[in-house]
Amino acid sequence: MPQQQSQQLDKGPNTSLLVDELQKQWHDRLNMHLGNILIRPASNRKVWWSCDQCPDNFPHIWDAIVKSIAYLLDRPEFKHYEGLASLFANRADDRQWKQ
């Protein structure tokens, strides 16, 4: 693999178009395989997330489609949730043991 291509894969996906809350909960290590692509809020790609409010040694980790999470964050009825993991609590509990 050429060095330039290798360096691009090392960076991982570009999440700069996602809102701050999504960027904070993006799981860098588990999404690294996506390479150097631009992740858009309307993406149908299923990716990995990690709760930014959990302790480092026991995070909630789950997979979900970018567009569905971005949509939920904009909905007024979900504004009272504390973090994305609380929206996906059952999925997070199930997925963390598969890591």
Jmol script that loads the backbone (N, CA, C; Angstrom):
load data "model"
ATOM      1  N   MET A   1       0.857  -1.185   0.000  1.00  0.00           N
ATOM      2  CA  MET A   1       0.000   0.000   0.000  1.00  0.00           C
ATOM      3  C   MET A   1       0.895   1.239   0.000  1.00  0.00           C
ATOM      4  N   PRO A   2       0.672   2.175  -0.889  1.00  0.00           N
ATOM      5  CA  PRO A   2       1.468   3.407  -0.896  1.00  0.00           C
ATOM      6  C   PRO A   2       1.361   4.151   0.433  1.00  0.00           C
ATOM      7  N   GLN A   3       2.425   4.866   0.792  1.00  0.00           N
ATOM      8  CA  GLN A   3       2.467   5.550   2.086  1.00  0.00           C
ATOM      9  C   GLN A   3       1.345   6.569   2.231  1.00  0.00           C
ATOM     10  N   GLN A   4       1.029   7.322   1.171  1.00  0.00           N
ATOM     11  CA  GLN A   4      -0.031   8.338   1.250  1.00  0.00           C
ATOM     12  C   GLN A   4      -1.371   7.680   1.568  1.00  0.00           C
ATOM     13  N   GLN A   5      -1.679   6.563   0.913  1.00  0.00           N
ATOM     14  CA  GLN A   5      -2.942   5.864   1.164  1.00  0.00           C
ATOM     15  C   GLN A   5      -2.968   5.321   2.585  1.00  0.00           C
ATOM     16  N   SER A   6      -1.838   4.793   3.054  1.00  0.00           N
ATOM     17  CA  SER A   6      -1.747   4.283   4.418  1.00  0.00           C
ATOM     18  C   SER A   6      -2.004   5.388   5.429  1.00  0.00           C
ATOM     19  N   GLN A   7      -1.457   6.581   5.194  1.00  0.00           N
ATOM     20  CA  GLN A   7      -1.665   7.695   6.116  1.00  0.00           C
ATOM     21  C   GLN A   7      -3.128   8.120   6.135  1.00  0.00           C
ATOM     22  N   GLN A   8      -3.808   8.054   5.000  1.00  0.00           N
ATOM     23  CA  GLN A   8      -5.222   8.416   4.948  1.00  0.00           C
ATOM     24  C   GLN A   8      -6.047   7.433   5.761  1.00  0.00           C
ATOM     25  N   LEU A   9      -5.732   6.147   5.683  1.00  0.00           N
ATOM     26  CA  LEU A   9      -6.467   5.152   6.462  1.00  0.00           C
ATOM     27  C   LEU A   9      -6.227   5.340   7.957  1.00  0.00           C
ATOM     28  N   ASP A  10      -5.009   5.784   8.325  1.00  0.00           N
ATOM     29  CA  ASP A  10      -4.685   5.997   9.733  1.00  0.00           C
ATOM     30  C   ASP A  10      -5.508   7.111  10.357  1.00  0.00           C
ATOM     31  N   LYS A  11      -5.928   8.084   9.561  1.00  0.00           N
ATOM     32  CA  LYS A  11      -6.716   9.208  10.076  1.00  0.00           C
ATOM     33  C   LYS A  11      -8.119   8.785  10.443  1.00  0.00           C
ATOM     34  N   GLY A  12      -8.687   7.884   9.696  1.00  0.00           N
ATOM     35  CA  GLY A  12     -10.068   7.476   9.919  1.00  0.00           C
ATOM     36  C   GLY A  12     -11.029   8.450   9.273  1.00  0.00           C
ATOM     37  N   PRO A  13     -12.310   8.213   9.441  1.00  0.00           N
ATOM     38  CA  PRO A  13     -13.335   9.049   8.802  1.00  0.00           C
ATOM     39  C   PRO A  13     -13.337  10.491   9.291  1.00  0.00           C
ATOM     40  N   ASN A  14     -13.770  11.378   8.418  1.00  0.00           N
ATOM     41  CA  ASN A  14     -13.912  12.796   8.737  1.00  0.00           C
ATOM     42  C   ASN A  14     -15.347  13.011   9.224  1.00  0.00           C
ATOM     43  N   THR A  15     -15.498  13.401  10.479  1.00  0.00           N
ATOM     44  CA  THR A  15     -16.828  13.593  11.076  1.00  0.00           C
ATOM     45  C   THR A  15     -17.158  15.067  11.275  1.00  0.00           C
ATOM     46  N   SER A  16     -16.442  15.954  10.602  1.00  0.00           N
ATOM     47  CA  SER A  16     -16.597  17.392  10.836  1.00  0.00           C
ATOM     48  C   SER A  16     -17.986  17.933  10.490  1.00  0.00           C
ATOM     49  N   LEU A  17     -18.760  17.239   9.665  1.00  0.00           N
ATOM     50  CA  LEU A  17     -20.106  17.712   9.326  1.00  0.00           C
ATOM     51  C   LEU A  17     -21.157  17.310  10.361  1.00  0.00           C
ATOM     52  N   LEU A  18     -20.781  16.433  11.288  1.00  0.00           N
ATOM     53  CA  LEU A  18     -21.717  15.993  12.326  1.00  0.00           C
ATOM     54  C   LEU A  18     -21.757  17.015  13.461  1.00  0.00           C
ATOM     55  N   VAL A  19     -22.900  17.118  14.114  1.00  0.00           N
ATOM     56  CA  VAL A  19     -23.004  18.019  15.268  1.00  0.00           C
ATOM     57  C   VAL A  19     -22.047  17.564  16.363  1.00  0.00           C
ATOM     58  N   ASP A  20     -21.697  18.479  17.256  1.00  0.00           N
ATOM     59  CA  ASP A  20     -20.713  18.191  18.301  1.00  0.00           C
ATOM     60  C   ASP A  20     -21.060  16.956  19.115  1.00  0.00           C
ATOM     61  N   GLU A  21     -22.324  16.795  19.464  1.00  0.00           N
ATOM     62  CA  GLU A  21     -22.712  15.643  20.294  1.00  0.00           C
ATOM     63  C   GLU A  21     -22.419  14.324  19.592  1.00  0.00           C
ATOM     64  N   LEU A  22     -22.640  14.272  18.292  1.00  0.00           N
ATOM     65  CA  LEU A  22     -22.325  13.051  17.548  1.00  0.00           C
ATOM     66  C   LEU A  22     -20.814  12.851  17.457  1.00  0.00           C
ATOM     67  N   GLN A  23     -20.085  13.917  17.253  1.00  0.00           N
ATOM     68  CA  GLN A  23     -18.628  13.799  17.170  1.00  0.00           C
ATOM     69  C   GLN A  23     -18.033  13.290  18.479  1.00  0.00           C
ATOM     70  N   LYS A  24     -18.578  13.739  19.594  1.00  0.00           N
ATOM     71  CA  LYS A  24     -18.080  13.306  20.902  1.00  0.00           C
ATOM     72  C   LYS A  24     -18.305  11.822  21.129  1.00  0.00           C
ATOM     73  N   GLN A  25     -19.364  11.278  20.547  1.00  0.00           N
ATOM     74  CA  GLN A  25     -19.711   9.896  20.820  1.00  0.00           C
ATOM     75  C   GLN A  25     -19.320   8.942  19.694  1.00  0.00           C
ATOM     76  N   TRP A  26     -18.648   9.453  18.689  1.00  0.00           N
ATOM     77  CA  TRP A  26     -18.117   8.651  17.593  1.00  0.00           C
ATOM     78  C   TRP A  26     -17.027   7.734  18.146  1.00  0.00           C
ATOM     79  N   HIS A  27     -17.066   6.457  17.818  1.00  0.00           N
ATOM     80  CA  HIS A  27     -16.054   5.510  18.307  1.00  0.00           C
ATOM     81  C   HIS A  27     -14.929   5.410  17.276  1.00  0.00           C
ATOM     82  N   ASP A  28     -13.831   6.115  17.538  1.00  0.00           N
ATOM     83  CA  ASP A  28     -12.727   6.187  16.580  1.00  0.00           C
ATOM     84  C   ASP A  28     -12.164   4.819  16.212  1.00  0.00           C
ATOM     85  N   ARG A  29     -11.859   4.006  17.202  1.00  0.00           N
ATOM     86  CA  ARG A  29     -11.191   2.732  16.945  1.00  0.00           C
ATOM     87  C   ARG A  29     -12.064   1.785  16.126  1.00  0.00           C
ATOM     88  N   LEU A  30     -13.332   1.660  16.479  1.00  0.00           N
ATOM     89  CA  LEU A  30     -14.200   0.712  15.777  1.00  0.00           C
ATOM     90  C   LEU A  30     -14.632   1.207  14.398  1.00  0.00           C
ATOM     91  N   ASN A  31     -14.501   2.506  14.146  1.00  0.00           N
ATOM     92  CA  ASN A  31     -14.865   3.047  12.830  1.00  0.00           C
ATOM     93  C   ASN A  31     -13.652   3.311  11.943  1.00  0.00           C
ATOM     94  N   MET A  32     -12.470   3.014  12.443  1.00  0.00           N
ATOM     95  CA  MET A  32     -11.242   3.269  11.692  1.00  0.00           C
ATOM     96  C   MET A  32     -11.234   2.526  10.356  1.00  0.00           C
ATOM     97  N   HIS A  33     -11.845   1.355  10.287  1.00  0.00           N
ATOM     98  CA  HIS A  33     -11.838   0.545   9.064  1.00  0.00           C
ATOM     99  C   HIS A  33     -12.529   1.239   7.884  1.00  0.00           C
ATOM    100  N   LEU A  34     -13.294   2.273   8.161  1.00  0.00           N
ATOM    101  CA  LEU A  34     -13.990   2.992   7.093  1.00  0.00           C
ATOM    102  C   LEU A  34     -13.034   3.825   6.242  1.00  0.00           C
ATOM    103  N   GLY A  35     -11.832   4.038   6.753  1.00  0.00           N
ATOM    104  CA  GLY A  35     -10.835   4.800   5.995  1.00  0.00           C
ATOM    105  C   GLY A  35     -11.121   6.293   6.034  1.00  0.00           C
ATOM    106  N   ASN A  36     -10.583   6.987   5.063  1.00  0.00           N
ATOM    107  CA  ASN A  36     -10.667   8.439   5.025  1.00  0.00           C
ATOM    108  C   ASN A  36     -11.884   8.879   4.205  1.00  0.00           C
ATOM    109  N   ILE A  37     -13.073   8.715   4.765  1.00  0.00           N
ATOM    110  CA  ILE A  37     -14.295   9.135   4.076  1.00  0.00           C
ATOM    111  C   ILE A  37     -14.961  10.249   4.871  1.00  0.00           C
ATOM    112  N   LEU A  38     -15.811  10.988   4.216  1.00  0.00           N
ATOM    113  CA  LEU A  38     -16.562  12.060   4.863  1.00  0.00           C
ATOM    114  C   LEU A  38     -17.896  11.488   5.336  1.00  0.00           C
ATOM    115  N   ILE A  39     -18.169  11.600   6.623  1.00  0.00           N
ATOM    116  CA  ILE A  39     -19.430  11.111   7.188  1.00  0.00           C
ATOM    117  C   ILE A  39     -20.403  12.284   7.236  1.00  0.00           C
ATOM    118  N   ARG A  40     -21.520  12.149   6.566  1.00  0.00           N
ATOM    119  CA  ARG A  40     -22.540  13.204   6.508  1.00  0.00           C
ATOM    120  C   ARG A  40     -23.696  12.868   7.459  1.00  0.00           C
ATOM    121  N   PRO A  41     -24.399  13.875   7.981  1.00  0.00           N
ATOM    122  CA  PRO A  41     -25.527  13.630   8.887  1.00  0.00           C
ATOM    123  C   PRO A  41     -26.636  12.778   8.261  1.00  0.00           C
ATOM    124  N   ALA A  42     -26.778  12.815   6.948  1.00  0.00           N
ATOM    125  CA  ALA A  42     -27.830  12.042   6.274  1.00  0.00           C
ATOM    126  C   ALA A  42     -27.340  10.677   5.796  1.00  0.00           C
ATOM    127  N   SER A  43     -26.197  10.243   6.289  1.00  0.00           N
ATOM    128  CA  SER A  43     -25.618   8.973   5.860  1.00  0.00           C
ATOM    129  C   SER A  43     -26.449   7.790   6.340  1.00  0.00           C
ATOM    130  N   ASN A  44     -26.590   6.793   5.480  1.00  0.00           N
ATOM    131  CA  ASN A  44     -27.269   5.536   5.841  1.00  0.00           C
ATOM    132  C   ASN A  44     -26.283   4.500   6.362  1.00  0.00           C
ATOM    133  N   ARG A  45     -25.062   4.905   6.579  1.00  0.00           N
ATOM    134  CA  ARG A  45     -24.018   3.991   7.035  1.00  0.00           C
ATOM    135  C   ARG A  45     -24.215   3.658   8.513  1.00  0.00           C
ATOM    136  N   LYS A  46     -24.111   2.382   8.836  1.00  0.00           N
ATOM    137  CA  LYS A  46     -24.171   1.957  10.236  1.00  0.00           C
ATOM    138  C   LYS A  46     -22.756   2.023  10.797  1.00  0.00           C
ATOM    139  N   VAL A  47     -22.603   2.742  11.898  1.00  0.00           N
ATOM    140  CA  VAL A  47     -21.287   2.945  12.507  1.00  0.00           C
ATOM    141  C   VAL A  47     -21.378   2.689  14.012  1.00  0.00           C
ATOM    142  N   TRP A  48     -20.230   2.730  14.664  1.00  0.00           N
ATOM    143  CA  TRP A  48     -20.154   2.481  16.102  1.00  0.00           C
ATOM    144  C   TRP A  48     -20.105   3.786  16.881  1.00  0.00           C
ATOM    145  N   TRP A  49     -20.785   3.785  18.028  1.00  0.00           N
ATOM    146  CA  TRP A  49     -20.855   4.940  18.924  1.00  0.00           C
ATOM    147  C   TRP A  49     -20.433   4.494  20.316  1.00  0.00           C
ATOM    148  N   SER A  50     -19.971   5.437  21.118  1.00  0.00           N
ATOM    149  CA  SER A  50     -19.573   5.165  22.486  1.00  0.00           C
ATOM    150  C   SER A  50     -20.040   6.317  23.371  1.00  0.00           C
ATOM    151  N   CYS A  51     -20.672   6.002  24.467  1.00  0.00           N
ATOM    152  CA  CYS A  51     -21.205   7.024  25.368  1.00  0.00           C
ATOM    153  C   CYS A  51     -20.069   7.861  25.950  1.00  0.00           C
ATOM    154  N   ASP A  52     -20.192   9.169  25.836  1.00  0.00           N
ATOM    155  CA  ASP A  52     -19.153  10.056  26.363  1.00  0.00           C
ATOM    156  C   ASP A  52     -19.347  10.357  27.843  1.00  0.00           C
ATOM    157  N   GLN A  53     -20.385   9.813  28.453  1.00  0.00           N
ATOM    158  CA  GLN A  53     -20.649  10.069  29.866  1.00  0.00           C
ATOM    159  C   GLN A  53     -20.342   8.854  30.739  1.00  0.00           C
ATOM    160  N   CYS A  54     -19.902   7.767  30.130  1.00  0.00           N
ATOM    161  CA  CYS A  54     -19.587   6.545  30.869  1.00  0.00           C
ATOM    162  C   CYS A  54     -18.109   6.529  31.240  1.00  0.00           C
ATOM    163  N   PRO A  55     -17.764   5.774  32.271  1.00  0.00           N
ATOM    164  CA  PRO A  55     -16.345   5.646  32.617  1.00  0.00           C
ATOM    165  C   PRO A  55     -15.579   4.983  31.468  1.00  0.00           C
ATOM    166  N   ASP A  56     -14.320   5.329  31.308  1.00  0.00           N
ATOM    167  CA  ASP A  56     -13.507   4.784  30.219  1.00  0.00           C
ATOM    168  C   ASP A  56     -13.413   3.265  30.249  1.00  0.00           C
ATOM    169  N   ASN A  57     -13.390   2.697  31.428  1.00  0.00           N
ATOM    170  CA  ASN A  57     -13.220   1.254  31.522  1.00  0.00           C
ATOM    171  C   ASN A  57     -14.534   0.477  31.356  1.00  0.00           C
ATOM    172  N   PHE A  58     -15.661   1.178  31.218  1.00  0.00           N
ATOM    173  CA  PHE A  58     -16.930   0.475  31.040  1.00  0.00           C
ATOM    174  C   PHE A  58     -17.909   1.322  30.212  1.00  0.00           C
ATOM    175  N   PRO A  59     -17.545   1.624  28.971  1.00  0.00           N
ATOM    176  CA  PRO A  59     -18.424   2.470  28.145  1.00  0.00           C
ATOM    177  C   PRO A  59     -19.574   1.696  27.528  1.00  0.00           C
ATOM    178  N   HIS A  60     -20.637   2.376  27.253  1.00  0.00           N
ATOM    179  CA  HIS A  60     -21.704   1.807  26.435  1.00  0.00           C
ATOM    180  C   HIS A  60     -21.279   1.965  24.983  1.00  0.00           C
ATOM    181  N   ILE A  61     -21.260   0.888  24.246  1.00  0.00           N
ATOM    182  CA  ILE A  61     -20.885   0.900  22.831  1.00  0.00           C
ATOM    183  C   ILE A  61     -22.002   0.247  22.050  1.00  0.00           C
ATOM    184  N   TRP A  62     -22.418   0.896  20.965  1.00  0.00           N
ATOM    185  CA  TRP A  62     -23.497   0.344  20.144  1.00  0.00           C
ATOM    186  C   TRP A  62     -23.321   0.788  18.707  1.00  0.00           C
ATOM    187  N   ASP A  63     -24.011   0.082  17.798  1.00  0.00           N
ATOM    188  CA  ASP A  63     -23.989   0.496  16.402  1.00  0.00           C
ATOM    189  C   ASP A  63     -25.357   1.053  16.025  1.00  0.00           C
ATOM    190  N   ALA A  64     -25.356   2.058  15.187  1.00  0.00           N
ATOM    191  CA  ALA A  64     -26.602   2.678  14.722  1.00  0.00           C
ATOM    192  C   ALA A  64     -26.300   3.466  13.456  1.00  0.00           C
ATOM    193  N   ILE A  65     -27.320   3.664  12.668  1.00  0.00           N
ATOM    194  CA  ILE A  65     -27.199   4.421  11.424  1.00  0.00           C
ATOM    195  C   ILE A  65     -27.079   5.914  11.748  1.00  0.00           C
ATOM    196  N   VAL A  66     -26.136   6.568  11.105  1.00  0.00           N
ATOM    197  CA  VAL A  66     -25.860   7.983  11.369  1.00  0.00           C
ATOM    198  C   VAL A  66     -27.129   8.822  11.215  1.00  0.00           C
ATOM    199  N   LYS A  67     -27.845   8.634  10.126  1.00  0.00           N
ATOM    200  CA  LYS A  67     -29.034   9.445   9.850  1.00  0.00           C
ATOM    201  C   LYS A  67     -30.091   9.295  10.948  1.00  0.00           C
ATOM    202  N   SER A  68     -30.278   8.090  11.470  1.00  0.00           N
ATOM    203  CA  SER A  68     -31.304   7.886  12.500  1.00  0.00           C
ATOM    204  C   SER A  68     -30.935   8.598  13.796  1.00  0.00           C
ATOM    205  N   ILE A  69     -29.676   8.609  14.143  1.00  0.00           N
ATOM    206  CA  ILE A  69     -29.253   9.294  15.371  1.00  0.00           C
ATOM    207  C   ILE A  69     -29.342  10.800  15.199  1.00  0.00           C
ATOM    208  N   ALA A  70     -28.900  11.300  14.048  1.00  0.00           N
ATOM    209  CA  ALA A  70     -28.974  12.740  13.784  1.00  0.00           C
ATOM    210  C   ALA A  70     -30.427  13.213  13.823  1.00  0.00           C
ATOM    211  N   TYR A  71     -31.339  12.402  13.299  1.00  0.00           N
ATOM    212  CA  TYR A  71     -32.767  12.736  13.309  1.00  0.00           C
ATOM    213  C   TYR A  71     -33.290  12.796  14.744  1.00  0.00           C
ATOM    214  N   LEU A  72     -32.950  11.812  15.545  1.00  0.00           N
ATOM    215  CA  LEU A  72     -33.430  11.780  16.933  1.00  0.00           C
ATOM    216  C   LEU A  72     -32.940  12.981  17.739  1.00  0.00           C
ATOM    217  N   LEU A  73     -31.723  13.393  17.485  1.00  0.00           N
ATOM    218  CA  LEU A  73     -31.182  14.541  18.226  1.00  0.00           C
ATOM    219  C   LEU A  73     -31.946  15.832  17.936  1.00  0.00           C
ATOM    220  N   ASP A  74     -32.565  15.915  16.764  1.00  0.00           N
ATOM    221  CA  ASP A  74     -33.323  17.117  16.387  1.00  0.00           C
ATOM    222  C   ASP A  74     -34.760  17.103  16.901  1.00  0.00           C
ATOM    223  N   ARG A  75     -35.232  15.974  17.390  1.00  0.00           N
ATOM    224  CA  ARG A  75     -36.620  15.844  17.826  1.00  0.00           C
ATOM    225  C   ARG A  75     -36.798  16.412  19.233  1.00  0.00           C
ATOM    226  N   PRO A  76     -37.790  17.296  19.438  1.00  0.00           N
ATOM    227  CA  PRO A  76     -37.982  17.902  20.770  1.00  0.00           C
ATOM    228  C   PRO A  76     -38.299  16.886  21.860  1.00  0.00           C
ATOM    229  N   GLU A  77     -38.972  15.796  21.514  1.00  0.00           N
ATOM    230  CA  GLU A  77     -39.339  14.817  22.545  1.00  0.00           C
ATOM    231  C   GLU A  77     -38.132  14.041  23.087  1.00  0.00           C
ATOM    232  N   PHE A  78     -36.984  14.154  22.422  1.00  0.00           N
ATOM    233  CA  PHE A  78     -35.796  13.460  22.893  1.00  0.00           C
ATOM    234  C   PHE A  78     -34.785  14.395  23.552  1.00  0.00           C
ATOM    235  N   LYS A  79     -35.120  15.653  23.691  1.00  0.00           N
ATOM    236  CA  LYS A  79     -34.184  16.630  24.254  1.00  0.00           C
ATOM    237  C   LYS A  79     -33.844  16.352  25.726  1.00  0.00           C
ATOM    238  N   HIS A  80     -34.716  15.642  26.435  1.00  0.00           N
ATOM    239  CA  HIS A  80     -34.461  15.393  27.848  1.00  0.00           C
ATOM    240  C   HIS A  80     -33.514  14.217  28.095  1.00  0.00           C
ATOM    241  N   TYR A  81     -33.200  13.441  27.058  1.00  0.00           N
ATOM    242  CA  TYR A  81     -32.280  12.322  27.232  1.00  0.00           C
ATOM    243  C   TYR A  81     -30.868  12.831  27.454  1.00  0.00           C
ATOM    244  N   GLU A  82     -30.144  12.146  28.308  1.00  0.00           N
ATOM    245  CA  GLU A  82     -28.768  12.526  28.610  1.00  0.00           C
ATOM    246  C   GLU A  82     -27.829  11.640  27.797  1.00  0.00           C
ATOM    247  N   GLY A  83     -27.530  12.049  26.608  1.00  0.00           N
ATOM    248  CA  GLY A  83     -26.611  11.294  25.772  1.00  0.00           C
ATOM    249  C   GLY A  83     -27.311  10.292  24.880  1.00  0.00           C
ATOM    250  N   LEU A  84     -26.614   9.903  23.854  1.00  0.00           N
ATOM    251  CA  LEU A  84     -27.172   8.958  22.890  1.00  0.00           C
ATOM    252  C   LEU A  84     -27.358   7.577  23.484  1.00  0.00           C
ATOM    253  N   ALA A  85     -26.514   7.181  24.408  1.00  0.00           N
ATOM    254  CA  ALA A  85     -26.616   5.839  24.980  1.00  0.00           C
ATOM    255  C   ALA A  85     -27.956   5.624  25.672  1.00  0.00           C
ATOM    256  N   SER A  86     -28.519   6.677  26.262  1.00  0.00           N
ATOM    257  CA  SER A  86     -29.815   6.512  26.926  1.00  0.00           C
ATOM    258  C   SER A  86     -30.932   6.263  25.912  1.00  0.00           C
ATOM    259  N   LEU A  87     -30.779   6.751  24.685  1.00  0.00           N
ATOM    260  CA  LEU A  87     -31.765   6.471  23.643  1.00  0.00           C
ATOM    261  C   LEU A  87     -31.673   5.031  23.172  1.00  0.00           C
ATOM    262  N   PHE A  88     -30.483   4.486  23.246  1.00  0.00           N
ATOM    263  CA  PHE A  88     -30.231   3.132  22.750  1.00  0.00           C
ATOM    264  C   PHE A  88     -29.783   2.230  23.893  1.00  0.00           C
ATOM    265  N   ALA A  89     -30.361   2.407  25.065  1.00  0.00           N
ATOM    266  CA  ALA A  89     -29.882   1.720  26.270  1.00  0.00           C
ATOM    267  C   ALA A  89     -29.840   0.205  26.111  1.00  0.00           C
ATOM    268  N   ASN A  90     -30.879  -0.404  25.626  1.00  0.00           N
ATOM    269  CA  ASN A  90     -30.884  -1.861  25.483  1.00  0.00           C
ATOM    270  C   ASN A  90     -29.846  -2.319  24.474  1.00  0.00           C
ATOM    271  N   ARG A  91     -29.740  -1.629  23.360  1.00  0.00           N
ATOM    272  CA  ARG A  91     -28.750  -1.978  22.341  1.00  0.00           C
ATOM    273  C   ARG A  91     -27.349  -1.811  22.910  1.00  0.00           C
ATOM    274  N   ALA A  92     -27.124  -0.754  23.677  1.00  0.00           N
ATOM    275  CA  ALA A  92     -25.795  -0.520  24.234  1.00  0.00           C
ATOM    276  C   ALA A  92     -25.413  -1.647  25.178  1.00  0.00           C
ATOM    277  N   ASP A  93     -26.326  -2.050  26.042  1.00  0.00           N
ATOM    278  CA  ASP A  93     -26.038  -3.118  26.989  1.00  0.00           C
ATOM    279  C   ASP A  93     -25.731  -4.420  26.265  1.00  0.00           C
ATOM    280  N   ASP A  94     -26.450  -4.717  25.187  1.00  0.00           N
ATOM    281  CA  ASP A  94     -26.223  -5.939  24.433  1.00  0.00           C
ATOM    282  C   ASP A  94     -24.897  -5.897  23.693  1.00  0.00           C
ATOM    283  N   ARG A  95     -24.563  -4.774  23.095  1.00  0.00           N
ATOM    284  CA  ARG A  95     -23.397  -4.690  22.224  1.00  0.00           C
ATOM    285  C   ARG A  95     -22.077  -4.622  22.964  1.00  0.00           C
ATOM    286  N   GLN A  96     -22.045  -4.059  24.157  1.00  0.00           N
ATOM    287  CA  GLN A  96     -20.764  -3.851  24.812  1.00  0.00           C
ATOM    288  C   GLN A  96     -20.057  -5.173  25.109  1.00  0.00           C
ATOM    289  N   TRP A  97     -20.792  -6.243  25.263  1.00  0.00           N
ATOM    290  CA  TRP A  97     -20.177  -7.521  25.572  1.00  0.00           C
ATOM    291  C   TRP A  97     -19.597  -8.199  24.347  1.00  0.00           C
ATOM    292  N   LYS A  98     -19.882  -7.692  23.166  1.00  0.00           N
ATOM    293  CA  LYS A  98     -19.379  -8.289  21.936  1.00  0.00           C
ATOM    294  C   LYS A  98     -18.082  -7.657  21.471  1.00  0.00           C
ATOM    295  N   GLN A  99     -17.554  -6.699  22.230  1.00  0.00           N
ATOM    296  CA  GLN A  99     -16.341  -5.992  21.815  1.00  0.00           C
ATOM    297  C   GLN A  99     -15.112  -6.779  22.156  1.00  0.00           C
TER     298      GLN A  99
END
end "model"
wireframe off; spacefill off
backbone 0.3
color backbone group
